[in-house]
Amino acid sequence: MSVELRPLRRDELTLDAGIAARALRDDPKTDKPENVAFYRKFDFTVVGEAAVLGTATWLMYREPRALPIP
């Protein structure tokens, strides 16, 4: 079996950037402490905790802001 590697096209990079931007725009939720630290780097704050299917989950929020258009 062989695998062909190729450079990403610009439209593929834009799609990935769009997915990342949408994830950071929406109010995130996570059950992993390391993700809380990640989101804090983008000015999110923990606004609550909830048990989801018995798992502690942190709810986060940040003030809306404009995102750069790629």
C-alpha positions, -999 to +999 in steps of 0.1 A: +000+000+000+013+035-008+002+068+004+005+099-017+013+132+001+005+165-015+005+201-003-028+215+009-047+237-015-057+272-004-094+263-002-085+234+021-066+258+044-095+283+044-119+255+053-098+245+083-094+282+094-132+285+091-138+255+113-113+268+139-129+302+139-164+288+143-152+267+173-138+298+190-168+319+182-194+295+197-197+291+235-174+261+241-180+233+265-154+208+276-148+180+300-110+182+298-090+205+321-063+210+294-090+224+270-100+250+296-064+263+296-065+264+258-097+284+256-085+308+283-057+318+259-085+332+236-101+352+265-128+327+274-138+324+311-155+296+329-191+306+337-203+273+351-199+236+356-224+209+349-225+171+351-231+157+316-238+120+317-219+119+351-189+138+337-179+173+350-181+197+321-169+234+321-191+259+303-172+289+289-180+323+275-164+354+261-177+387+248-186+386+211-160+402+188-154+404+151-133+377+135-109+384+106-120+373+073-095+349+057 
